[in-house]
Amino acid sequence: MPSIPYFSVGYAPRTVHAVFSELTFEQKVMSHTITIITNDQQSIQFECDDKQNIQDAAEAAGHFPPAICKSGGCGSCMAHCESGDYQLADYSAGILPENPEETQSILLCRTFPQGDLVINAPYAADKIQTHQPGAREATIVELEVLAERTVKLSLQLIADEENGLSFAFEPGQFVELEIPELNLKRAYSLANTPNWEGKLEFLIRLQENGVFSNYLKHHAKTGDNIKVHGPAGTFTLQEQSINPLCFVSGGTGLAPFMSILRRMEEWGEDHPVQLFLGVNNEQEIFCHQELKDLQDKLPQLNVNICVWQASENWSDYHGTPVDALAQYLQQTQIQPDIYLCGPPPLVESATQVAIQHGVDADKIYCERFA
Ligand SMILES: Cc1cc2nc3c(=O)[nH]c(=O)nc-3n(C[C@H](O)[C@H](O)[C@H](O)COP(=O)(O)OP(=O)(O)OC[C@H]3O[C@@H](n4cnc5c(N)ncnc54)[C@H](O)[C@@H]3O)c2cc1C
């Protein structure tokens, strides 16, 4: 049996019983039944052997659950294992909650069954496609520096026969951007809303020595080709909920919230929203004007820009968005639905704060920029 680089073991795996044919003594693989139940209570079922990951097995059976990188790097195939034993192969740090075995959080592309599994998927059945979604071609139309270490990348899709210029996605979702010549792919959340003109907008923090960041900083120019894979992800509004909304973002973790808020503005929605945007210092503030414009159009939106190392002149919140969230939860009467997006440490500490203040864990939705 080929060795799988196991990083963490979800559940203590059962002993794998190799079955030997009496005649050939050839090792046989064990086949297990996998049931994926979607959040609209539909289900699909397929077989997966213990050398196969669940994503590959689903695809071999003609089901294509949302997944982009298929190598444990983007989190788009995150799900929850309700029952059964499995092994979880290595994945990028921060993609899953700390101690995923406690919450039974899994990535379909990194999960190898050790028995029959029942898995809950955080999306509706119509998100499971019957064919492999193809990549779209796009070109860079603008790369604008918004603040220290933050850029806005605007892409124009190239029309194709199947879709023309349209690109269907739900506000809050992300895509993977690929630079084919550099063999480079990274996940980025869409900051604009779905449109018929093929326009895609991203807010990107330039990481010190980051490969994609260096491409944007030193090489990217108008007209460059970029491949767009997706959309994917389940960080979208739970529309059936009537609770107030609380959005907490670290830096460019604002991107999916810009998309969601712009959609609320387009649709004239009046759901109360608290937005906490965290930056390190005033030089890092971006989208200030866009947020003011949104606040004018959405009177129920309250924007709090939280500056950690603020100067004396800063009149909004001094501190982190997690501190601001704690203060808000202390004085609010109605428990909100909480959406957290940004670097994994921010997401983890905001989750802890929310739980300490009595918010139900299933009312906390997270997107980790791992
Ligand atoms: C679902 C999802 C959505 C995302 N959306 C956004 C978004 O909207 N906006 C956004 O800004 N980001 C987003 N990200 C993060 C993004 O995908 C990239 O991870 C980020 O832009 C860094 O990519 P990079 O190639 O520049 O850096 P990488 O080359 O991947 O490196 C990342 C950082 O790690 C450091 N590093 C690299 N290798 C090592 C090493 N061996 N040892 C120590 N340090 C190392 C680098 O110096 C750099 O600081 C998202 C991530 C996910 C998973």
The ligand as an SDF file (V2000), in Angstrom:
LIG
                    3D

 53 58  0  0  0  0  0  0  0  0999 V2000
  -10.2240   30.6690    0.5270 C   0  0  0  0  0  0  0  0  0  0  0  0
   -9.1270   31.7070    0.5120 C   0  0  0  0  0  0  0  0  0  0  0  0
   -9.4090   32.9970    0.0850 C   0  0  0  0  0  0  0  0  0  0  0  0
   -8.4050   33.9660    0.0970 C   0  0  0  0  0  0  0  0  0  0  0  0
   -8.7160   35.2360   -0.2820 N   0  0  0  0  0  0  0  0  0  0  0  0
   -7.7790   36.2160   -0.1900 C   0  0  0  0  0  0  0  0  0  0  0  0
   -8.0950   37.5820   -0.5100 C   0  0  0  0  0  0  0  0  0  0  0  0
   -9.2160   37.9280   -0.9210 O   0  0  0  0  0  0  0  0  0  0  0  0
   -7.1230   38.5130   -0.3530 N   0  0  0  0  0  0  0  0  0  0  0  0
   -5.8520   38.1910    0.0880 C   0  0  0  0  0  0  0  0  0  0  0  0
   -5.0190   39.1050    0.2380 O   0  0  0  0  0  0  0  0  0  0  0  0
   -5.5270   36.9010    0.3640 N   0  0  0  0  0  0  0  0  0  0  0  0
   -6.4410   35.9130    0.2280 C   0  0  0  0  0  0  0  0  0  0  0  0
   -6.0950   34.6100    0.4990 N   0  0  0  0  0  0  0  0  0  0  0  0
   -4.6730   34.2730    0.7480 C   0  0  0  0  0  0  0  0  0  0  0  0
   -3.9830   34.0070   -0.6010 C   0  0  0  0  0  0  0  0  0  0  0  0
   -4.5180   32.8230   -1.1830 O   0  0  0  0  0  0  0  0  0  0  0  0
   -2.4620   33.7950   -0.4870 C   0  0  0  0  0  0  0  0  0  0  0  0
   -2.2150   32.8310    0.5020 O   0  0  0  0  0  0  0  0  0  0  0  0
   -1.7210   35.0710   -0.1290 C   0  0  0  0  0  0  0  0  0  0  0  0
   -1.9880   36.0740   -1.0960 O   0  0  0  0  0  0  0  0  0  0  0  0
   -0.1930   34.8030   -0.1040 C   0  0  0  0  0  0  0  0  0  0  0  0
    0.2030   34.2780   -1.3350 O   0  0  0  0  0  0  0  0  0  0  0  0
    1.6850   34.5150   -1.8670 P   0  0  0  0  0  0  0  0  0  0  0  0
    1.8990   33.6080   -3.0280 O   0  0  0  0  0  0  0  0  0  0  0  0
    1.9480   35.9720   -2.0640 O   0  0  0  0  0  0  0  0  0  0  0  0
    2.5560   34.0510   -0.6480 O   0  0  0  0  0  0  0  0  0  0  0  0
    3.2060   32.6090   -0.4370 P   0  0  0  0  0  0  0  0  0  0  0  0
    4.3610   32.4430   -1.3360 O   0  0  0  0  0  0  0  0  0  0  0  0
    2.1400   31.5800   -0.4870 O   0  0  0  0  0  0  0  0  0  0  0  0
    3.6870   32.8070    1.0490 O   0  0  0  0  0  0  0  0  0  0  0  0
    2.7960   33.3160    2.0600 C   0  0  0  0  0  0  0  0  0  0  0  0
    3.6050   33.9000    3.2050 C   0  0  0  0  0  0  0  0  0  0  0  0
    4.3110   32.8640    3.8120 O   0  0  0  0  0  0  0  0  0  0  0  0
    5.6620   33.1840    3.8160 C   0  0  0  0  0  0  0  0  0  0  0  0
    6.3630   31.9340    3.4910 N   0  0  0  0  0  0  0  0  0  0  0  0
    6.3450   31.2840    2.3290 C   0  0  0  0  0  0  0  0  0  0  0  0
    7.0980   30.1680    2.4280 N   0  0  0  0  0  0  0  0  0  0  0  0
    7.5730   30.1510    3.6930 C   0  0  0  0  0  0  0  0  0  0  0  0
    8.4020   29.2550    4.4140 C   0  0  0  0  0  0  0  0  0  0  0  0
    8.9050   28.1510    3.8460 N   0  0  0  0  0  0  0  0  0  0  0  0
    8.6800   29.5350    5.6960 N   0  0  0  0  0  0  0  0  0  0  0  0
    8.1800   30.6440    6.2960 C   0  0  0  0  0  0  0  0  0  0  0  0
    7.3770   31.5340    5.6510 N   0  0  0  0  0  0  0  0  0  0  0  0
    7.0990   31.2810    4.3770 C   0  0  0  0  0  0  0  0  0  0  0  0
    5.9080   34.2010    2.7340 C   0  0  0  0  0  0  0  0  0  0  0  0
    6.9940   35.0260    3.0630 O   0  0  0  0  0  0  0  0  0  0  0  0
    4.6250   34.9490    2.7590 C   0  0  0  0  0  0  0  0  0  0  0  0
    4.6670   35.9620    3.7300 O   0  0  0  0  0  0  0  0  0  0  0  0
   -7.0830   33.6290    0.5080 C   0  0  0  0  0  0  0  0  0  0  0  0
   -6.8040   32.3260    0.8970 C   0  0  0  0  0  0  0  0  0  0  0  0
   -7.8020   31.3680    0.9070 C   0  0  0  0  0  0  0  0  0  0  0  0
   -7.4790   29.9640    1.3460 C   0  0  0  0  0  0  0  0  0  0  0  0
  1  2  1  0
  2  3  1  0
  2 52  2  0
  3  4  2  0
  4  5  1  0
  4 50  1  0
  5  6  2  0
  6  7  1  0
  6 13  1  0
  7  8  2  0
  7  9  1  0
  9 10  1  0
 10 11  2  0
 10 12  1  0
 12 13  2  0
 13 14  1  0
 14 15  1  0
 14 50  1  0
 15 16  1  0
 16 17  1  0
 16 18  1  0
 18 19  1  0
 18 20  1  0
 20 21  1  0
 20 22  1  0
 22 23  1  0
 23 24  1  0
 24 25  2  0
 24 26  1  0
 24 27  1  0
 27 28  1  0
 28 29  2  0
 28 30  1  0
 28 31  1  0
 31 32  1  0
 32 33  1  0
 33 34  1  0
 33 48  1  0
 34 35  1  0
 35 36  1  0
 35 46  1  0
 36 37  1  0
 36 45  1  0
 37 38  2  0
 38 39  1  0
 39 40  1  0
 39 45  2  0
 40 41  1  0
 40 42  2  0
 42 43  1  0
 43 44  2  0
 44 45  1  0
 46 47  1  0
 46 48  1  0
 48 49  1  0
 50 51  2  0
 51 52  1  0
 52 53  1  0
M  END
$$$$
